[in-house]
């Protein structure tokens, strides 16, 4: 298991950028939370989680044996997360930072700046190459491949994830694998509670296995197998359950689609008989709504579970997503 320990003197440019970030009340409370957790005699380890799915796992695996602090505020896109200088300083007090490299630039920079011990998802989960599940090459072989190449290239222009799709938590099996990796790492840092961490990871895996079975059953008999999405965040989910995703743009939630790609989407809707274009509640749906009106389909929300709002958690979001998928795909 790899724990990264970075030199605190590296990446001066990143530190300067963080120092210029505005300190909102939420960010100030984050710094206080990290400091409080680190100074508590009862908390044991202090775990900082870069964004919601990692925070969800950390809480499930750590239980009462560690304090977990989320670095991305609820409702904030993790790509756009910012940390105040105070929060960056306090991050150095964490025993472990859970993060995914190239997913949130501010958090990547903060880890380098503070030298905080960290566990990168990419070191313990085999992330899938971006675009591995598209399937358009065979279905649309007569289309202009230059347009397709432009679509793929544009997908990486803004929030660059490298060559991989970061949304591994939408595959319950991979999410469970990650939970065991976190349990192993916490056990190495806190041997007295190692057995408890692994027991918690096993319980978490059991919940995810049940979720996986619900999805497999719920999506077993459907009229269609293609979902049209504004943000191609659902590759892990569609691959696991034998579906296809066709997106306006790539894994970046704020990437503007090209006119050529929008024409392709219209053709795909006609060819597949799709009745829904999926949008997200944290991403502008303007383009999707215009296309939906033009081709006579509706828009509905599919949540990539990168962040949640009050009253939601990963389990409830995934349950809602399954219900939405069944509607869109005409499942029995």
C-alpha positions, 0 to 999 in steps of 0.5 A: 500500500502506498502512502505518499509523503511529499516535500513541503517545499515543493510546488510554490506556484500551487501554494501561491494560488491557494493563498489567493483563494477567498476564505469563506465561512465554510472554509474557515469552519473546515480549518477549525474542524481539522484542528479540532479533530486533530487535537481531540484525545478521543478521536484517534486518527484524523482522516481528511477526505478530498470529496464526498464519495471518499468521505463516505467510505472513510466514515463507513470504514473508520466508524468511531475510531477516527475523525473524518473531515471532508475537504469539499463542502456539500453541494460544491463540485469537487473539481471546483473546490478551493481551500483557504490558507488556514485550511491548507495549513491545518491539512498538515495535521491530518494523519491521512488524506484520501484523494484522487490525483488530477480530480481537484487541483486545489487539493492536489496542490495542498497535499504537495504544499503541506507534505500530508501523508496521503493515499491516492485512489489511483494507487489502489483501484484500477481506474478505467481508461476514459472512453473505453465504454463508448461503443460509437465506433461500430454503431456510427462507423460512417460518421466523420471520425475527425468530429469524434476525435475532436469530441474526445480531445475537447473532453480533456480541455478543462478539468483534466483527469489524465487518461482515466475516468475518475468516477469509480464509485459508481461501480459497487464492486470497485467501491468495495475494493477501495473500502478494503484498501482504506481499511488496510491503510488505517490498520497500518496507521492504527494497529489496535483498531485494524480488525475493526476497520476490516470488519467495517469494510466487510459490512460496507462491502455487503451493503454494496453487494446488495446494491449491485444485486438491485441494479442487476435485477432492476436493469435486467429486462429493459426496452433500451440499453443506451442512456444519453447524458450531458456529462459522461460520468457514468462509464463504470455504471453502464459497463457493469450493467451492460449499458451504453452512455452517449454524452454531449461532452466528456468527463468534464462537467462544464465542457461545452459540446461541439455542434458536430457532437450535438448532431450526433446526439440527435441521431443517436436519440433517433436510432436508439429510441431514447426518451430521456436526456439525463442532466445533473442538478449541479451542472447547467442543463441549458443545452440538454433542454434545448436538444430535448425540446428539439427532438421531443424527449424529456430531461431527467436528473442522473446524479454522479454522486460526486457531491450530495445535498442535505438529506442525501447520501450515497445509498439514497442517490444510487437508489434514486438513480436506479429508479431514473434509469428504469424509467428512461430505459423502459425496464419491466 
